[in-house]
Amino acid sequence: MFKKILIANRGEIALRIIRACREIGIQTVAVHSTADANAMAVRLADESVCIGPPSAKDSYLNIPSILTAAAVTGAEAIHPGYGFLSENAMFARMVEEHGFTFIGPKADHIDKMGDKVMAKKTALSLGLPVVPGSDGAVESVEEGKAFALKAGLPVLIKAASGGGGKGMKVIRKIEEFEEAYRTARSEAKANFGDDTVYIEKYLEAPKHIEIQVFGDHHGNAIHLGERDCSTQRRHQKVVEEGPSPVISHADREKIGTLAADVIRKMGYVGAGTIEMLYENGEFYFMEMNTRIQVEHPVTEMITGIDLIAEQIKVAAGEPLTLNKENIRFRGHAIEIRINAEDPQTFIPSPGKITQFHTPGGLGVRFDSAIYQGYSIPPYYDSMVGKLIVHGRTREECINRMRRCITETVVEGVKTTLPLHHWIFQQEEFLSGEYNIHWLEKKLATR
């Protein structure tokens, strides 16, 4: 087992990793920008190293500075968390080449699954159903139009290296195609440095279902159930829950077993998430995230398994002790993402937190790195906390979440807590019948 791990991240995920390390007796090194000098992770880690100025490209994306910090502190492994460099294959390779262990999958798997065209081909070859789409990248407007007319409108243009809704355009009329195609490629180039796009059939009202998977160096692979992440705004997840309120036990077993088989065939190591669209009783592979997810606490709450600790153990070469027989799913869990944003306009709201109080009670967890007096910097993602609750049933879980939202106090900045209060009053959410388009449509008429 490792004696010291460097955490190449910030915020709540950095603190989450520190907690897991401390519980299994591993020392931690927190890296930070000058803007994060007073961050909670910096205060609680055994050591800390400043790696650059506030801009992420000069600090949290600065690979030489991170590797130097690992070397000077004697760290044996690097945990990338999520975001930043977590799905950067070059970083994973450089970590290993410099003698450290990358707590994540093999660089080749990050490469393969990071390109959505390649990921789709890989998934299809391994037996996962996929949304009908173009056979690889679409190189011209004419080629794209021909596919769209053959497949039938609507279709979706997607950036091959994309995420978060950037480089993504829905086409409902063929007359819209040329402008949307050029815009999608332009956005993809600006955001990901790669203007490759592909096209797939657009599903009108799907659920977004993701399967938590794990593999080790010894050929073992498991799934830990699914999370329903269909409450989204601009392709960004807002609320996640598990298990999904609309998937039967038989379908859950079927897709979970299939996902684990895919991981085993790939020889995948570590935590990953297979993202699916689900409509009319059918699953379709969308993409794979080769890292831990923001919403991993949902799975932890219903299984009782520390996924970060499992990541570390697997990276250290230990075999998975988890198997289909000893994983137990209990009750229901829901997570909300609390962003420092105006709940009406969604404009970021950085600033100093003047009052802060977290909810408590049975089945309540609050993952955050903020504290009273902390100043939220304007340079990074606006998510400042995650509220996760567990209940014996979905109804109990929803009632608990409502209570916890009213108990949570974050003053001095605007947050999305009022939005969540509103979501948990909506009939479509309460019934579980919401889809990935529901929240955005509902907000447009609010």
N, C-alpha and C positions, 0 to 999 in steps of 0.2 A: 504493500500500500504506500501511497505517496506520503511524504512528511510535510511538504509545502506546495501549495497551489497558488498561482497568480490568476487573478480574475480580470480579464480584459473587457470590462464593461463598467456600468455605473447604475445608479438608482436602485430600484427595488430588487432587480434580479441579482445585482452584486451583493446586496445584503442577504438575499435568499441563499446564495451559494455559501456565503460566510457562515450562516447558521448551520447548514448541512455539514460543512467541513468541521466546525467546532464539535458537533455531536459525534463525529467519528474520529476525532483526535488529530485533525490535520490543520497545520498552521496556514494562514492566508496572507496574501499580499494584494492590497487594493491599489490599482493605478487610477490616477485622476487628472483632470485638467485643472488649470488655475481657478476656473469657475466653480469647481467641485471640491475645493480645499476643505470646506466645512461639511461635506456630505456625511451621512450616517455610516455608510460603508467604510469610509476613510477612518472614521472614529473607532469603529469596532474591529477592523482588521488588525492582525498582529503587526503588520508593517504596511506602509504606503509609500508610493513613489509618484511624483508629479511627472507627467509625460508630455506636457505641452500646454499651449494657450487654449482658450475656450472653444474655438472652432473644432468640430469633430475630426475634420481631415488632418488637423495638426496634433491631435491627441488620441482619441479613441480609434481612429483609423490609421494612426501612425505606426506601422508595423515595426520599423527599426527601433523606435522608442520603447514599444512593448517588449520586444525581445531583449533589449538591453536591460530593462527593468527586471525581467525574469532572471537574466544572467547575474546581475549584481546582488540580487536577493537570495540566490540559490534555490529558486523554485524548480520543481521537477516537472510540473505540468501546468498547462494553461487552459482555463475554462472560459469560453467566449460568451457564455450567456445566450441571449437572443439579440437580433439586430446587429448593427455595426459589422464586425468581422466574422460573425458566427457561421455564415454560409459562403465564406470566401475561401475557395480551394487553394489559392496561392498562399494565403496565410496559414492554412492547415499544413501545407507542405513545408513552408519555411519553419514552422514550429518544430516539426519532426526533424528536419535537416539540421537544426541547431541543437538537437539533443534533448528537446523537451517532448512531453506527451501532449497531444492535442485531445482534449476531452470532448470528443465528437466523432463523427464517422470518418471513413477514409476520404482523402481528398478526391479520389476518382469518383466516389459516390456523390460528393458535393457537386462536382463538375457535371456529372450525368443528370442528376435530378434538378440542378439549378437552371438548366436550359429546358424550358417547358416543352419544346418540340421533341428533344431527345428523351425527356422524362415520359412523355406520352407514348413514344415508340417502345421504350423500355417496359412500361406498364402493360402495354398490349402484348408484348412478347412473353411476359410472365403470367398472363392470364387475367389481368384486371380489365373490366369493361371500361371503355372510354367514350366520351362524347364524340359523335361523328364529326370529323373535321378534315382539314386539308392534310395531305400526306407530306408533312414537313413545312418549311418556310414558304411563304407566298412572295414571289419576287417582283410582281408587277400588278398594276391596277387591272389589266386585262385578265390575268390569271385568277385574280381574286374575284372579279365579277363572274367569271365562268363558273367557279366553284360555288359562289353564293346562289346563282340561278339553278345550278344542278341540285344543291342541297336543300334549297327552299328557304326563303326568308322567314323570320329574322335570323341573322348570323352575328357572330361576335368576332371582331378583330382583336387579337391579343399579342402583346409584346412577349417574345420568346424568353427574354431575361427579366421580365417584369414582375410587378407585385403592387399591392395597394391601389389597384384601379388605374395606375398610370399606363399609358399606351394601350388602353382598352376602349373600344367603341362598338356600340350596338347599331346594326344596320337593319332598318325595317323597310326601306325603299331603295331600289337599286340606284336611283338617282343620287342618293346620299353617299354612295360607296367611295367614289374617287376622293372627295374631300376628307372623309373619315379615315380612309387608308393612309393618306399623306399625313394627316394630323397624328394618327397613331404611331407612325414610324418616326415622326419628328419628336414626339413625347418620349418614345422609347430611347432614342438616341440621346436626348438631353438628360434623361434620368438614369439610364443604365449603360450608356456608352455603346449600345448595340441596337440598331434599328430593325433587326429581324422581327417579323410578325408572322403569325399564322392565323387561320380562321377555323372556327368550329360552330356547330349548330347552337343557337341560343335557346336555352330552356326558359320557359315563361315563368314558372313558379316553383323552382326547386328549393330544397333544403340544402344547407351546407353542413355536411357531416364529416368529421375527421376522426380517424382511427389512430389511437396512440399505440405505437409499436416499439419494440426493443430487441436488439440482437447483441450477441457477444462474440468473442474471438474463437469460441469453441463450436460454432455452428448452431447454437440455440437461438430461437426466435419466439417471441410471444406478442400477443396484443393485450391491451388493458382497456378494452371497451371503446366507446365512442363519445364524442362531445358534439352537441348541436350548437353551431356557431352562426345561425341564420339571421340573428338580429344584427344587422349591419347598416352602416351609413357610408356611402361612397367607397364601398368594398372594404371598409374597416370594421372589424368586429367591435360590438358595443356590449353585448351580453352573451355569455356562453353557459351551457348547462349540460349535465350528463346524469343519467342517460337521456337520449332524445325521446321526447314525449310521443313521437309518432312511429317509431321503429319497433317491430315485434321482436320477441326473443329469438325466433327462428332466423329472421333476417340479420339480427345482431351477430349471432353465432356464425352465420354463413359469411358475412363480409369480414368479420374479425379473423376467422380462420384463413380466409383467402389472403388478407393483408399480411398475416404472420408467415404464410407460405412464401409470399413474394419477398419478404425480408430475408427469409432463410435462403432462398434461391440466389438472391443478390450477394449474400455474404455480408450483409450490412451490420455495422457495429455501432452500438449506442442507441440513443433515443431518436425517434423520428415520428413524423405524423403524415399519414396518407390522407389527403384531402379529397373528398368525394362530393359530387352533387347527387341528390336523391329526389326523384320525381316519379310518381305513379308506380311506386314499388320497385323501381330500378335504381341501381347505383352506377355512377359514372366517375372514373378517375379524373381528377382535375390537376393536381400537382402533389409533390411531396416536399415537406419542410424537413431539412436535415439538421435539426437542432431541437432544443427544448422550446416549448411554446409559452407564450404569455399566459395562456389559460391552463397550464399544466396542473394548478391546484385543484381544478374540478376533478380530475382523475385521482389525485392524491386523496381527496376527501371521500370519494366513494370506494376506494380500494385500501386506504390506510398505508399506502406505499410511498416512501420518499423517493421521487423520481430523480432528484438531483444526486442523492447519495448513490442510487443505482447507476447513474451516469459515471460517477467517479470510480465505483468498483469495477464496472465493465472496462473502463479505460485503463485501469491498473492491471487488467488481464484476468480478473476473477470471473468465473462462470456465473451465469444468471442462476439465482436460487429460486426464481419465480417460474412457475409453470401453470398450465391450464388448471391443474387440480388444486393448487394452493392459492389461486387468486380468487377473492370473494368480492362481489359487488354489493354494496350496502346502501340502500336509500337513494337520495337524490342530492345533487349539488348544483349551485348556480354561482357564477362569478360576474360582477359588473366592473367595468373599467372606469375609474374616476380620473377624468382629465381636467387639467387647469385650463378650462375654456369657458367662454360665454355659452350657456346652455341654449341660447336662441340663435346666435350667429355663428358659434363654434370658432370664434377668433381666440387664439391663445391668450391666456391671462397670467403671465409670469408675475412674480412679486413676492413680498414677505408674508408668511403665514402668521397671523396675529392671534388666532385661537385655533386649537386643534384638539379634537376628542374623538376617539374611536369607539365603536359599539362593542359589546361583549355578550356573554351568555353562552349557553350550550350550542355547539355546532357553528361557531362564528370565528372567522379568520380574517385578518386585515393585513395584507402584504403591501408595505410601503416603506419608503426611506425618508419620508418627510417628518418634521417635528415642529412644534411651536417655536417661532423665531427663525425658522429656516427660510431662506430666500430661494424661490424656484427660478433657476436661470432661464433666459430666453433662447438658449442655443440648441436645445434638444427636444425630443418628443415630449408632448404635453401630458402624457399619462403620468400621474403622480401616485396612484394607488390602485389596489384591487381589493374589493370586498367580496369574500367568498363565504357562503353559508351552506350548511348541510342539514337535511331533514330526513325523516323516515319515508316521507312521501313528497311528491312534487308540490302538492298543496301546502303542506307544512313548511316546505322550503321557501315558497313564495311569501307566505305570511311572515316568516322569519326575516326574509330580505326586506320586506316593507318596514318592519319594525327597526331593523338595523340602519336603513337609509335615514329614517327620521332621527336616529340617535347620533349619526355622524355629523361632526362639526368641523368644517374647514373654512376659516374666515381670513380675510385679507386679500384673497384672490377669488375669482369666479370659478366654479367647477360645474361639472355635468351632473351633479347629484339631483337637481330638479328634473332633469331629463329622465333619469332612472325612476324617480318617484312617479312620473307620468307613465312611463312604459309599463310599470307594474300595476297600473289601473286599467290597461287596455284589454278588451275582451279577446282580441286575436292572440295576444301573448298568453293570456291566462288559459286559453283553450289548447295552446301548443301548436295551432295550425298555421302559424306565421311562416313566411318564406324569406328568401334573401332580399326581396324587393319591398317587403311589407313596411319596414320602418321608414325608409326614404319616402315612400308614397304617403304614409301617414303624416310625416312631418310636413309635407308639402300642403296638406289640407288642414293643419292644426290652427 
